């Protein structure tokens, strides 16, 4: 390649790099959408930002990048004020993620008995099953959360429901030998 060829090649590279730099600048200058801001506010547990964005018309039924409803995300992380704000703004209490879990399933799995109660009061199905047949009660049992278990049972959760492996919550607790959970499931005091 002659001198002229090298100069043309270097010039082409410089133009190409300039184009990439300009694209990067344009991407950096882009303002986040209302949906992106709401997702970020829920994930960062910024209650006032969530409330503001919802009042400005953000969709309470948004999902995270992984497809989890924001209500489920907030329920699992114990963000009670955000759960309340999303419900007030019309979040679908029955929305499921790809594995088929609801916000109640996530609240129970996270051991958040108060949020579990709020979701039940809002009409969540205490016996809903995910794609593997696990109920919120089974998730609370497996994660060893007696207070969530009691809240679910008081609301009518079926202790005899079975998952795809034909196991009940009681059998799960017996297998793991978790006395406190067995007591909660059977409504007896811990011995």
C-alpha positions as CSV (number, residue, x, y, z in Angstrom):
1,X,0.0,0.0,0.0
2,X,1.4,3.3,-1.0
3,X,1.6,6.5,0.9
4,X,-1.7,7.8,-0.6
5,X,-3.4,4.5,0.3
6,X,-2.2,4.7,3.9
7,X,-3.5,8.3,4.1
8,X,-6.9,7.3,2.7
9,X,-7.1,4.3,5.1
10,X,-6.2,6.5,8.1
11,X,-8.7,9.1,7.0
12,X,-11.4,6.5,6.7
13,X,-10.6,5.2,10.2
14,X,-10.8,8.6,11.7
15,X,-14.2,9.3,10.0
16,X,-15.4,5.9,11.3
17,X,-14.3,6.6,14.9
18,X,-15.9,10.1,14.7
19,X,-19.2,8.4,13.8
20,X,-19.0,6.0,16.7
21,X,-18.2,8.9,19.1
22,X,-21.1,10.9,17.8
23,X,-23.5,7.9,18.3
24,X,-22.2,7.5,21.9
25,X,-22.8,11.1,22.6
26,X,-26.3,10.9,21.2
27,X,-27.1,7.9,23.3
28,X,-25.7,9.6,26.4
29,X,-27.9,12.6,25.7
30,X,-31.1,10.6,25.4
31,X,-33.5,11.2,28.3
32,X,-34.8,8.0,30.0
33,X,-38.4,7.2,29.4
34,X,-41.1,7.5,32.1
35,X,-41.2,3.6,32.1
36,X,-37.4,3.4,32.6
37,X,-37.6,5.9,35.4
38,X,-40.4,4.0,37.2
39,X,-38.5,0.7,36.9
40,X,-35.4,2.3,38.3
41,X,-37.3,4.1,41.2
42,X,-39.0,0.8,42.2
43,X,-35.6,-1.1,42.1
44,X,-33.9,1.7,44.1
45,X,-36.9,1.7,46.5
46,X,-37.4,5.5,46.0
47,X,-41.0,5.7,47.2
48,X,-41.5,9.4,46.6
49,X,-40.2,9.0,43.0
50,X,-42.5,6.0,42.4
51,X,-45.5,8.0,43.7
52,X,-44.7,11.0,41.6
53,X,-44.2,9.0,38.4
54,X,-47.4,7.1,39.0
55,X,-49.3,10.4,39.6
56,X,-47.8,11.6,36.3
57,X,-49.3,8.6,34.5
58,X,-46.6,6.0,34.5
59,X,-48.0,2.5,34.1
60,X,-48.2,0.5,37.4
61,X,-48.1,-2.7,35.4
62,X,-44.6,-2.2,34.1
63,X,-42.2,-5.1,34.2
64,X,-38.4,-5.2,34.8
65,X,-36.0,-6.1,32.0
66,X,-36.4,-9.8,33.1
67,X,-40.2,-9.7,32.8
68,X,-41.0,-9.4,36.5
69,X,-44.0,-7.2,37.3
70,X,-43.0,-4.2,39.4
71,X,-45.5,-5.2,42.0
72,X,-43.8,-8.6,42.4
73,X,-40.4,-6.9,42.6
74,X,-41.5,-4.6,45.3
75,X,-43.3,-7.4,47.2
76,X,-40.2,-9.6,47.3
77,X,-38.0,-6.8,48.5
78,X,-40.3,-5.8,51.3
79,X,-41.1,-2.3,49.9
80,X,-44.6,-2.0,51.5
81,X,-45.1,1.7,50.6
82,X,-44.3,1.0,47.0
83,X,-46.6,-2.1,46.9
84,X,-49.4,0.2,48.2
85,X,-48.6,2.9,45.7
86,X,-48.6,0.4,42.8
87,X,-51.9,-1.2,44.0
88,X,-53.5,2.2,44.3
89,X,-52.3,3.1,40.8
90,X,-54.0,-0.1,39.4
91,X,-51.3,-2.7,39.4
92,X,-52.7,-6.1,38.4
93,X,-52.7,-8.2,41.6
94,X,-52.9,-11.4,39.5
95,X,-50.0,-10.6,37.1
96,X,-47.5,-13.4,36.8
97,X,-43.9,-13.5,35.7
98,X,-42.5,-16.0,33.3
99,X,-42.2,-18.8,35.9
100,X,-45.9,-18.1,36.8
101,X,-45.4,-16.5,40.2
102,X,-47.5,-13.6,41.5
103,X,-46.6,-10.8,43.9
104,X,-48.1,-12.8,46.7
105,X,-45.7,-15.6,46.0
106,X,-42.8,-13.2,46.1
107,X,-44.0,-11.6,49.3
108,X,-44.4,-15.0,51.0
109,X,-41.0,-16.2,49.7
110,X,-39.4,-13.0,51.0
111,X,-41.0,-13.5,54.4
112,X,-42.9,-10.2,54.3
113,X,-46.0,-11.1,56.3
114,X,-47.4,-7.6,56.4
115,X,-47.1,-7.2,52.6
116,X,-48.6,-10.7,52.3
117,X,-51.6,-9.5,54.2
118,X,-51.9,-6.4,52.1
119,X,-51.9,-8.4,48.9
120,X,-54.4,-10.9,50.3
121,X,-56.7,-8.0,51.3
122,X,-56.3,-6.6,47.8
123,X,-57.7,-9.8,46.3
124,X,-54.6,-12.0,45.6
125,X,-55.3,-15.7,45.2
126,X,-53.7,-17.5,48.2
127,X,-53.8,-20.7,46.3
128,X,-52.3,-19.5,43.0
129,X,-49.8,-21.9,41.6
130,X,-46.7,-21.1,39.5
131,X,-45.6,-23.2,36.6
132,X,-44.2,-25.9,38.8
133,X,-47.3,-26.0,41.0
134,X,-45.8,-24.2,44.0
135,X,-48.2,-22.0,45.9
136,X,-47.3,-19.0,48.0
137,X,-47.6,-21.2,51.1
138,X,-45.0,-23.7,49.7
139,X,-42.6,-20.8,49.0
140,X,-43.0,-19.4,52.5
141,X,-42.5,-22.9,53.9
142,X,-39.4,-23.6,51.8
143,X,-37.9,-20.2,52.8
144,X,-38.8,-20.8,56.5
145,X,-41.1,-17.8,57.1
146,X,-43.6,-18.8,59.8
147,X,-45.3,-15.4,60.0
148,X,-46.0,-15.4,56.3
149,X,-47.2,-19.0,56.6
150,X,-49.7,-18.0,59.4
151,X,-51.0,-15.0,57.3
152,X,-51.6,-17.3,54.3
153,X,-53.3,-20.0,56.4
154,X,-55.5,-17.5,58.1
155,X,-56.6,-16.3,54.6
156,X,-57.5,-19.9,53.6
157,X,-54.3,-21.2,51.9
158,X,-54.7,-24.9,51.2
159,X,-52.1,-26.8,53.3
160,X,-52.9,-30.0,51.2
161,X,-52.2,-28.4,47.8
162,X,-49.6,-30.4,45.9
163,X,-46.9,-29.2,43.4
164,X,-45.8,-31.1,40.3
165,X,-43.7,-33.4,42.5
166,X,-46.9,-34.3,44.5
167,X,-45.5,-32.6,47.6
168,X,-47.5,-30.5,50.1
169,X,-46.1,-27.7,52.2
170,X,-46.3,-29.9,55.3
171,X,-44.3,-32.6,53.5
172,X,-41.7,-30.0,52.5
173,X,-41.4,-28.9,56.2
174,X,-41.2,-32.5,57.4
175,X,-38.5,-33.4,54.9
176,X,-36.4,-30.4,56.0
177,X,-37.3,-31.1,59.7
178,X,-38.2,-27.5,60.4
179,X,-40.2,-27.6,63.6
180,X,-41.2,-24.0,63.7
181,X,-42.6,-24.2,60.2
182,X,-44.5,-27.4,60.9
183,X,-46.0,-25.8,64.0
184,X,-47.1,-22.8,61.9
185,X,-48.6,-25.1,59.2
186,X,-50.4,-27.3,61.7
187,X,-51.5,-24.4,63.9
188,X,-49.7,-25.7,67.0
189,X,-47.2,-24.0,69.3
190,X,-43.5,-24.8,68.9
191,X,-42.4,-27.4,71.3
